[in-house]
Amino acid sequence: MATLLSPSAILPSPPPPAPIRNPNSNPSKKDTAEYTYLVPDSWKERLVSKVEKGTNGTDSEFYNPRKKSEKEYLTFLFGFRALAPMDAVLSNLALSDVELQDLIAGAEDGVKSKEAKDGNGQVYYEYEIDGVGAHSLIKVT
């Protein structure tokens, strides 16, 4: 199960089919990716440490260089074969993310959540949290 935490509504998508390439050439990062997602062209990628990958499952992170509090990151949770109940998923995500715990605790209007399906029938949960001075949109599939 892949999770994208983001101030914008962008879902992970499977990578395109692998192109036919010359065996003597080096494949690009995009060619070998397990999944891809879109971020604004002006955003920068932050290198994620092995510790972050191991403790909270963060696989990649991008941020807006003009406003560093705007970021989106992808968290891969091993061991999940299917989506758990909607309230349990958010609680499990917050276990390894102190900022998310604080945001949920300080949510002015609580957490808005809904279940949706994309055009291919893929089920995902969407959570919107309005906290003091912060806003977060979380999509889980």
Secondary structure, 3 states (H helix, E strand, C coil): CEEEEECCCCCCECCCCCCCCCCCCCCCCCCCCCCECCCCCCCEEECCCHHHHHHHCEEEEEEECCEEEEEEEEEECCCCCCCCCHHHHHHHHHHCCHHHHHHHHCCCCCEEEEEEECCCCCEEEEEEEEECCEEEEEEEC
